[in-house]
Amino acid sequence: MKTDIGRLFSSEGPLPALAPGFEERPQQRAMAVAVFDALTGGRSLAVEAGTGVGKSLAYLLPGALWALGSDRRLLVSTYTRALQEQLVKRELPLAVAVLGGMGLRLDFAMLMGSDNYLCLRRLARQRRQPDLFDRRLRPTLDELADWAVEAPGGLRSTLPVLVPEGLWQRVCRDPEACMGSSCPFRGDCLYRRDWAKAESSRILVVNHALLLSSPKLPAFGGLVIDEAHSLEDAAVSHFGAAVSDLAAARTLADVSSPDSRHGLLGRLAWLDAGQRDRIGEFLSSCRAEVRGFFSDLARVHGLPEPSSAARPRGTRGEDVLARRLDPDHGLEGIPGLRPLEGLLAQACDACVDPEDASELRTLVSRLARLRGDIEACLKKADASLARWVEVADGRVVLRAAPLDLSPLLEESLFSKDAPVILTSATLSTGRGLREFKSRVGAEGARELVLDSPFDYPSQAGLLLVDDLPEPGKDPGYEAAVADACRRVVAAVPGGIFLLFSSWRVLRVVAGMLKGKVKGRPLWCQGETGNEALLEQFMSARDAVLLGVDTFWQGVDVQGGALKCVVLTKLPFPNFATPLEEARREFMESQGRGYFEDYSVPRAVVKFRQGFGRLIRSAEDRGAVVVLDSRILKRRYGSLFLDALPRCARLGSFSELKAFFRA
């Protein structure tokens, strides 16, 4: 079978006829054979496959053959929506065609988390009971209803209208509110349809969040985790907890608004006066406790107290202010939540209307989650849990996150019988995959590192600027970065990414550039949706786009629209955040060095991700410019340079300009 797998990826196999532009790549063939061996042998494998290897097909084709041959399902998990779409719309149909030529049928599906789907029953209920919500939201509800008729997908990511989070939570699918086979909309249920496809599939595509949070996924015998470099970020969100004053207030308002004009309680006419009064009393008490709790939380930690002032839609507010949670905070949480939860549960048990009962179950579940998250954040915890308070845009958020993910991920992913394939273009720091495997609990996985097949010395130039001040050490830093970016724009004739590690610096530099960049578009992340912004960028061919985290990874710009990537700063985690402060203390208590064992490796991987935005095909040609002089002046700088492929080194902005004239 090894020979058969390898032949699929040879010039004599089926791919040249089915995939125009296919080129035989030894790295792709080697990965496919290794993936098939791991799956058939029941072993886990970590694969770093450089850009251009074609890793998607290198796990999909052998994975499909394994799944069909063993009568089991292969689960494929990604971090970004973009890769999910690529797999479902491009790579998997190609795999179907290849296997079809071999007389094999492959069924595949994609499944998202429940709250990504519109619930037609809940939408209809909201529309026919306008007293449940603010009347100003009626036009949005009507647009949603029109969209539900026209768009068969029903996924939030495809919405043509911006839906406020509070409203979406009232119309999205909620497992607690689902009426199942008794739902009048069951025949048109969007989630039910996707679930049926998932259960009949041989390959099921999900995202990391769903992989970690849903124990009720269809049974699978093998797992591929693509974009595995982001597995830790997804795990922090899943295993952590977060609760805000806004979320708490919204939950209580969905029971009944402060003016009693909106909310579910007003619809429950069958409740006797005594029940209604008791619920109302505890609801009023909880509102006061929520206001007091979050105000005290901010005050005790020297932060601004909550504000009702809302920022304009579509704008980005102030930077986050954060403090680690004082272990002697003396706060008791919100005691009234538990009795309120109990009263609503009793009302649910007595409810005869199935729709009212489903909404009551949802509210009881939300109150329980709210109470549980607050308790998880406030309880006395060991040193492996970071707890902190944030204030941004007038809202207060209480958070908790685990500092050691390895035992959690090992138990949830690697202790099962199913073999796990971890893959990404960037897993290593130039010292193998040991550090990555240790952090994600996959120490027993075998390793495979495959270089990119691209000809970087002829395709990519690299300019390291050594005369800028170090970040955070000079009041003229932002002006120097802006001037360097201006010089790049003057030298490069095509599209440019300017990638930042700080929203604040991005905004300052953008303000300085807007009057100096003429004759070409200049856009900033946040001005519109990321997907729309990327489409505009690719169409313009000469635009300048300023971005932060989202544009460092998971963005694929082919066809010559992107000619230069500027990495304004080495992407170290912000050492001053409460999470990183707690992580440093935790690691040092274990005899490990935070900077060398965590901060540098993580920064190197993200640096490689940013570099990897440039060359996406064998026809691409362009340059990467690094504006952080520490890459040349600090000892650790060599770790960043050694992690990059060999490129044409450029010595100045004039050489950068000449590179594009050649």
C-alpha positions in Angstrom: 0.0 0.0 0.0 2.9 2.4 0.6 3.7 2.2 -3.2 0.1 2.9 -4.0 -0.1 5.9 -1.7 3.1 7.3 -3.2 2.0 6.8 -6.7 -1.1 9.0 -6.2 1.3 11.9 -5.8 3.5 11.1 -8.7 3.5 12.5 -12.2 2.2 9.1 -13.4 -0.8 9.2 -11.0 -4.3 10.7 -11.4 -3.5 14.2 -10.0 -2.0 15.8 -13.2 -5.2 15.2 -15.1 -7.5 16.4 -12.3 -5.5 19.3 -10.9 -4.1 21.8 -13.5 -0.7 22.9 -12.6 0.1 19.9 -10.4 3.8 19.3 -9.8 5.3 16.2 -8.3 6.7 17.1 -4.9 8.8 14.5 -3.0 7.8 16.2 0.3 4.1 15.8 -0.4 4.6 12.1 -1.2 6.7 11.5 1.9 4.0 13.2 4.1 1.2 11.1 2.5 3.1 7.8 3.2 3.9 8.9 6.8 0.2 9.8 7.4 -1.1 6.6 6.1 1.4 4.6 8.1 0.5 6.4 11.3 -3.2 5.9 10.8 -3.0 2.2 9.9 -0.5 1.7 12.8 -2.6 3.6 15.3 0.2 6.0 16.1 0.2 9.8 16.5 2.4 11.9 14.2 3.5 15.6 14.2 4.3 16.9 10.7 5.7 20.3 9.8 5.1 20.7 6.1 6.5 23.9 4.7 4.5 26.2 2.5 3.9 24.6 -0.9 4.2 21.0 0.2 0.5 20.5 -0.4 -0.2 19.1 3.1 -4.0 19.2 2.8 -4.1 16.6 0.0 -1.2 14.8 1.7 -3.4 13.9 4.7 -6.8 13.9 2.9 -6.1 11.2 0.3 -4.3 8.7 2.6 -6.8 9.6 5.3 -9.7 8.8 3.0 -8.2 5.5 1.9 -7.6 4.6 5.6 -11.2 5.6 6.5 -12.7 3.6 3.6 -10.5 0.6 4.2 -11.1 0.5 7.9 -14.8 1.5 7.9 -14.1 4.4 10.3 -14.5 8.1 10.2 -11.6 10.6 9.9 -12.1 13.9 11.7 -10.2 16.9 10.3 -10.0 20.0 12.5 -8.8 23.5 11.5 -8.4 26.8 13.4 -9.6 29.2 10.7 -12.8 29.4 8.7 -10.7 30.1 5.6 -9.0 26.7 5.7 -12.3 24.9 6.3 -13.7 26.5 3.2 -10.6 25.6 1.2 -10.9 22.0 2.3 -14.6 21.6 1.6 -14.7 23.6 -1.7 -11.4 22.7 -3.3 -9.3 19.9 -1.7 -12.0 17.4 -0.8 -13.8 17.6 -4.2 -10.4 16.8 -5.7 -10.0 13.9 -3.4 -13.5 12.6 -4.4 -12.5 12.8 -8.0 -9.2 10.9 -7.4 -10.9 8.1 -5.4 -13.8 8.0 -7.9 -11.3 7.0 -10.6 -10.3 4.2 -8.3 -13.9 3.0 -8.0 -14.3 4.4 -4.5 -16.9 6.7 -3.1 -16.0 9.3 -0.5 -18.7 11.3 1.4 -17.5 14.3 3.4 -19.2 17.0 5.4 -18.5 20.1 7.5 -20.0 20.8 10.9 -19.9 24.0 13.0 -20.7 24.6 16.6 -24.4 25.0 17.5 -24.3 28.8 18.0 -23.1 29.3 14.5 -26.5 28.2 13.1 -29.7 30.2 12.8 -32.6 28.5 14.5 -35.7 29.0 12.4 -38.1 28.4 15.3 -36.4 30.8 17.7 -36.3 33.4 14.9 -40.0 33.0 14.2 -40.8 33.3 17.9 -38.9 36.5 18.2 -40.7 38.0 15.2 -44.2 37.2 16.4 -43.5 38.3 20.0 -42.0 41.8 19.6 -42.2 42.4 23.3 -39.3 40.0 23.9 -36.8 42.5 22.4 -36.1 46.1 21.7 -38.3 47.3 18.8 -35.3 48.9 17.2 -34.1 45.5 16.3 -37.2 44.7 14.2 -35.6 45.6 10.9 -32.6 43.3 11.6 -35.0 40.5 12.4 -36.8 41.0 9.2 -33.5 41.0 7.2 -32.6 37.7 9.0 -35.9 36.2 8.0 -35.4 37.1 4.4 -31.8 35.8 4.4 -33.0 32.5 6.0 -35.2 31.9 3.0 -32.6 32.8 0.4 -29.5 31.3 2.1 -29.7 27.5 2.6 -26.5 27.4 4.8 -27.9 29.3 7.8 -24.4 30.0 9.1 -23.6 33.3 10.9 -20.4 33.8 9.0 -22.4 34.2 5.8 -24.8 36.8 7.2 -25.2 39.9 4.9 -26.2 42.0 7.9 -24.5 42.8 11.2 -26.5 41.2 14.0 -25.8 42.4 17.6 -24.5 39.6 19.8 -27.4 39.9 22.2 -29.9 39.4 19.4 -28.0 36.5 17.8 -27.9 34.6 21.1 -31.8 34.7 21.0 -32.1 33.3 17.5 -29.1 30.9 17.1 -29.4 27.2 17.8 -29.1 26.4 21.5 -29.0 22.7 22.5 -31.0 23.5 25.7 -33.8 25.1 23.7 -33.9 22.5 20.9 -37.3 20.8 20.6 -35.9 18.0 18.5 -38.4 15.8 16.7 -41.3 17.9 18.1 -40.0 21.1 16.5 -42.4 22.5 13.8 -39.3 23.5 11.8 -37.5 20.2 12.0 -37.9 19.5 8.3 -36.0 22.8 7.5 -33.6 22.7 10.4 -30.2 23.8 9.2 -28.2 22.2 12.0 -30.1 19.0 11.7 -29.3 18.8 8.0 -25.6 19.3 8.6 -25.6 16.8 11.5 -27.2 14.2 9.2 -24.5 14.7 6.6 -21.9 14.5 9.4 -23.2 11.2 10.6 -23.0 9.7 7.1 -19.6 11.1 6.2 -16.2 9.4 6.0 -14.4 12.7 6.4 -15.8 15.3 8.7 -14.4 18.8 8.9 -14.8 20.8 12.1 -12.9 23.6 13.9 -10.6 23.4 17.0 -13.3 25.0 19.2 -15.9 22.3 18.3 -13.3 19.6 18.6 -12.5 20.5 22.1 -15.9 21.5 23.3 -18.3 18.8 21.9 -18.2 15.3 23.3 -21.1 14.5 21.1 -19.4 14.6 17.8 -20.0 11.6 15.5 -17.7 8.8 16.5 -14.3 8.9 14.7 -11.4 6.5 14.4 -8.7 9.0 13.4 -8.0 12.7 13.9 -6.1 15.3 11.8 -5.4 18.6 13.5 -4.4 21.1 10.8 -3.2 24.6 11.8 -1.9 22.8 14.9 0.2 25.8 15.8 -3.0 27.5 16.9 -4.2 24.5 19.0 -3.0 26.1 22.2 -4.9 29.4 21.5 -8.1 27.4 21.0 -7.4 25.4 24.2 -6.9 28.5 26.3 -10.4 29.7 25.2 -12.0 26.3 25.8 -10.5 25.4 29.2 -10.6 28.9 30.5 -13.5 31.0 31.7 -14.7 34.5 31.0 -17.7 36.6 32.3 -18.4 40.2 31.7 -20.8 42.7 33.2 -22.5 43.1 29.8 -23.0 39.3 29.4 -24.5 39.1 32.9 -26.8 42.0 32.4 -28.0 40.6 29.0 -28.8 37.2 30.6 -30.9 38.9 33.3 -32.6 41.2 30.7 -33.6 38.1 28.7 -35.6 37.0 31.8 -37.1 40.4 32.1 -35.8 43.9 31.2 -35.4 46.4 34.0 -38.5 48.3 32.8 -40.4 44.9 32.5 -41.3 45.7 28.9 -39.1 43.0 27.3 -38.0 39.5 28.3 -39.5 36.1 28.7 -41.1 36.6 32.1 -43.8 38.9 30.6 -44.9 36.1 28.3 -45.5 33.5 31.0 -49.1 34.5 31.8 -49.8 31.1 33.4 -47.5 31.9 36.3 -49.3 32.6 39.5 -48.8 36.0 41.2 -46.7 34.5 43.9 -44.2 32.8 41.5 -44.0 35.9 39.4 -43.3 38.1 42.4 -40.6 35.8 43.8 -38.8 35.7 40.4 -39.1 39.4 40.1 -37.6 39.9 43.6 -34.6 37.7 42.9 -34.2 39.3 39.5 -34.0 42.8 41.0 -31.6 41.5 43.6 -29.4 39.9 41.0 -29.3 43.1 38.9 -28.1 45.1 41.9 -25.6 42.3 42.8 -24.2 42.3 39.2 -23.7 46.1 39.2 -22.1 46.0 42.6 -19.9 43.0 41.9 -18.4 44.3 38.7 -18.0 47.8 40.1 -16.2 46.4 43.2 -14.1 44.1 41.0 -12.8 47.1 39.0 -12.4 49.3 42.0 -10.5 46.8 44.1 -8.0 46.4 41.3 -7.6 50.1 40.6 -9.4 49.9 37.2 -12.1 52.2 35.8 -15.6 51.1 36.9 -18.2 49.9 34.3 -19.7 52.5 32.0 -22.9 52.3 30.0 -21.4 54.5 27.2 -21.3 52.4 24.0 -18.7 52.9 21.4 -19.8 53.5 17.8 -20.5 50.4 15.8 -17.6 49.3 13.6 -14.9 51.1 15.6 -12.2 49.8 17.9 -12.2 51.2 21.4 -9.5 51.8 23.8 -6.7 49.4 24.6 -7.4 46.8 27.3 -6.5 47.7 30.9 -5.9 44.6 33.0 -4.8 43.5 36.5 -4.2 40.1 38.0 -6.9 39.0 40.4 -6.0 39.9 43.9 -6.2 36.6 45.9 -7.5 38.5 48.8 -10.2 40.3 46.8 -12.9 39.5 49.3 -15.6 39.3 46.6 -18.5 36.8 47.0 -19.8 36.7 43.4 -23.5 37.0 42.8 -25.3 35.0 45.4 -28.8 35.6 43.9 -28.1 33.7 40.8 -28.6 30.2 42.3 -32.1 30.8 43.8 -33.1 32.6 40.6 -31.9 29.7 38.6 -33.9 27.3 40.8 -37.2 29.3 40.5 -36.9 29.3 36.7 -36.2 25.6 36.7 -39.4 25.1 38.8 -41.3 27.2 36.3 -39.9 25.1 33.4 -41.1 21.9 35.1 -44.6 23.3 35.4 -44.7 24.8 31.9 -47.1 23.2 29.4 -46.1 25.2 26.3 -43.2 23.5 24.6 -41.7 26.7 23.2 -41.9 28.5 26.6 -40.3 25.5 28.2 -37.4 25.4 25.7 -36.7 29.1 26.3 -36.9 28.6 30.0 -34.4 25.7 29.8 -32.1 28.0 27.8 -32.2 30.7 30.5 -31.6 28.2 33.3 -28.6 26.9 31.4 -27.2 30.4 30.8 -27.6 31.3 34.5 -25.9 28.1 35.5 -23.0 28.9 33.1 -22.8 32.5 34.3 -22.7 31.3 38.0 -20.2 28.5 37.2 -17.8 30.9 35.3 -17.8 33.4 38.1 -17.1 30.7 40.7 -14.4 29.2 38.6 -12.7 32.6 38.3 -13.0 33.6 42.0 -12.3 30.3 43.7 -8.9 29.8 45.3 -6.8 28.1 42.7 -3.3 26.7 42.3 -0.5 28.4 40.5 -1.4 26.7 37.2 -4.4 28.9 36.8 -4.1 32.6 35.8 -6.9 34.9 36.9 -7.3 38.5 35.9 -9.6 41.5 35.4 -9.9 43.5 32.2 -11.6 46.8 31.4 -12.1 48.0 27.8 -14.7 50.2 26.2 -16.4 50.7 29.6 -17.0 47.0 30.1 -15.4 44.8 32.9 -14.4 41.2 32.2 -13.3 38.6 34.7 -11.1 35.8 33.1 -9.3 32.6 34.1 -7.0 30.5 31.9 -4.9 27.4 32.5 -1.1 27.9 32.3 -0.2 24.3 31.5 -2.3 22.9 28.7 -0.4 19.7 28.1 -2.2 17.4 30.6 -5.6 18.8 29.5 -4.9 18.3 25.8 -3.3 14.9 26.5 -6.5 13.7 28.3 -8.9 15.2 25.8 -7.1 14.3 22.5 -4.2 11.9 22.9 -5.5 9.4 25.5 -8.1 8.0 23.1 -7.7 5.0 20.9 -7.7 7.2 17.8 -4.4 8.2 16.2 -3.8 11.9 15.9 -2.0 13.7 13.1 -0.8 17.2 14.0 0.3 19.4 11.1 1.1 23.0 10.2 3.6 24.9 8.0 5.1 26.2 11.3 5.5 24.0 14.3 9.2 24.1 15.0 11.7 26.8 16.1 14.6 25.3 14.2 15.2 22.8 17.0 12.8 20.2 16.0 9.2 19.6 17.3 10.0 18.6 20.8 8.9 21.9 22.4 5.7 22.0 20.5 4.8 18.4 21.3 5.6 19.0 25.0 3.2 22.0 25.2 0.3 20.2 23.6 0.6 16.9 25.4 1.7 14.9 22.4 5.2 13.9 23.6 4.7 10.3 22.3 4.0 11.5 18.7 6.5 10.7 16.0 8.1 13.7 14.1 8.4 14.6 10.5 9.8 17.9 9.2 9.5 18.7 5.5 11.0 21.7 3.8 9.1 23.9 1.4 9.7 23.0 -2.3 9.7 26.7 -3.3 12.9 28.3 -4.6 13.2 31.0 -1.9 16.7 32.3 -3.0 15.2 33.4 -6.4 11.6 34.1 -5.2 12.1 36.0 -1.9 14.2 38.9 -0.8 14.9 39.7 2.9 15.7 43.2 4.2 16.7 43.5 7.9 16.6 47.2 8.9 19.1 47.8 11.7 18.8 51.6 12.4 15.4 51.8 14.0 15.0 52.3 17.8 14.0 49.3 19.8 10.2 49.0 20.5 9.1 50.7 23.7 12.5 52.4 24.4 12.3 55.6 22.4 9.5 58.1 22.1 10.2 58.4 18.4 9.7 54.7 17.8 6.3 55.0 16.0 7.5 57.9 13.8 10.6 55.8 12.8 8.4 52.8 12.0 6.1 55.0 9.9 9.0 56.5 8.0 10.4 53.1 7.3 7.0 51.9 6.1 6.7 55.0 3.8 10.1 54.1 2.3 8.9 50.5 1.7 5.8 51.8 0.0 7.9 54.0 -2.3 10.1 51.1 -3.2 7.5 48.3 -3.8 5.2 48.5 -6.9 2.6 46.0 -5.7 0.5 45.1 -2.7 2.0 45.4 0.8 1.1 44.0 4.2 2.3 46.0 7.2 2.0 43.6 10.2 1.9 44.9 13.8 1.8 43.3 17.2 -0.1 46.2 18.8 -3.3 48.0 17.9 -2.0 51.2 19.4 1.1 51.3 17.3 -1.0 50.3 14.2 -3.3 53.3 14.8 -0.5 55.8 15.3 1.5 54.6 12.3 -1.7 54.6 10.1 -2.4 58.2 11.1 1.2 59.2 10.1 1.0 57.4 6.8 -2.4 58.5 5.6 -1.1 61.9 4.5 2.0 60.5 2.9 0.9 57.5 0.9 -0.7 58.8 -2.3 -1.9 57.2 -5.4 -2.8 53.8 -3.9 -5.3 52.5 -1.3 -4.3 52.4 2.4 -6.6 50.3 4.6 -6.5 49.2 8.2 -7.8 46.0 9.8 -11.1 46.8 11.5 -12.4 49.3 9.0 -14.5 46.5 7.5 -14.8 42.7 7.9 -11.5 40.8 7.4 -12.8 38.8 4.5 -14.1 41.8 2.7 -10.9 43.7 3.4 -8.8 40.8 1.9 -11.0 40.7 -1.2 -10.5 44.5 -1.7 -6.8 44.1 -1.2 -6.5 41.3 -3.8 -8.6 43.3 -6.3 -6.6 46.5 -5.9 -3.2 44.9 -6.7 -1.3 47.8 -5.2 -2.9 48.4 -1.8 -1.2 48.9 1.6 -2.9 47.0 4.4 -2.1 47.4 8.0 -3.1 44.4 10.2 -2.5 42.6 13.5 -2.9 39.0 14.5 -5.5 37.9 11.9 -3.2 38.8 9.0 -0.1 37.1 10.5 -1.6 33.7 9.8 -4.2 31.9 7.8 -4.3 34.4 5.0 -3.5 33.1 1.5 -3.0 35.8 -1.2 -1.9 34.3 -4.5 -1.6 35.7 -8.0 0.8 38.5 -7.4 -1.5 40.8 -5.4 1.0 40.7 -2.4 4.5 41.7 -3.2 5.9 42.7 0.2 5.3 41.8 3.9 6.7 44.2 6.5 7.1 42.7 10.0 7.3 45.8 12.2 8.2 44.0 15.4 9.3 40.5 16.5 6.0 39.1 17.7 6.8 38.3 21.3 3.8 37.9 23.7 3.1 41.0 25.7 5.2 40.3 28.9 3.2 42.8 30.9 -0.2 41.2 30.6 -1.6 39.3 33.6 -1.7 36.1 31.7 2.0 36.3 30.7 3.1 37.5 34.2 1.3 34.4 35.7 2.9 32.1 33.1 6.4 33.4 33.9 5.9 32.9 37.6 4.5 29.4 37.0 7.3 28.3 34.7 10.0 29.7 37.0 8.5 27.8 39.9 9.1 24.7 37.9 12.7 25.6 37.2 12.0 26.6 33.6 12.8 29.9 31.9 9.8 31.8 30.6 11.7 33.7 28.0 13.8 31.0 26.4 11.4 28.1 26.9 8.1 29.8 26.0 8.3 33.4 24.8 11.0 33.0 22.2 9.7 29.7 20.7 6.2 31.1 20.4 7.5 34.3 18.8 9.6 32.4 16.3 6.6 30.3 15.2 4.5 33.5 14.7 7.4 35.2 13.0 7.5 32.3 10.5 3.8 32.6 10.1 4.1 36.2 9.1 7.0 35.5 6.8 4.9 32.7 5.2 2.2 35.2 4.0 4.5 36.2 1.1 5.3 33.2 -1.1 2.2 31.1 -1.6 3.0 29.5 -5.0 5.9 28.7 -7.3 5.1 31.8 -9.4 5.1 34.3 -6.5 8.0 36.7 -6.0 8.4 39.4 -3.4 10.3 40.6 -0.3 10.0 40.5 3.5 11.2 43.6 5.5 11.9 43.3 9.2 11.9 46.6 11.1 13.0 45.2 14.5 16.7 45.7 14.9 16.8 43.2 17.7 16.9 40.4 15.1 20.5 41.6 14.4 21.6 43.0 17.8 20.3 40.5 20.3 21.6 37.0 20.9 18.2 35.4 20.3 17.9 37.1 16.9 19.7 34.2 15.3 16.9 31.9 16.3 14.5 33.9 14.2 16.8 34.0 11.2 17.7 30.3 11.4 14.0 29.5 11.3 13.6 31.1 7.9 14.4 29.6 4.5 17.5 30.9 2.7 16.5 34.1 0.8 18.2 36.8 -1.2 19.6 39.2 1.4 19.0 42.9 0.7 21.1 45.5 2.3 19.1 48.7 1.9 15.9 50.3 0.7 17.6 51.1 -2.6 18.4 47.4 -3.0 14.8 46.6 -2.1 13.7 48.9 -5.0 16.2 47.3 -7.3 14.9 43.8 -6.4 11.5 44.6 -7.9 13.1 46.1 -11.0 15.0 42.9 -11.7 
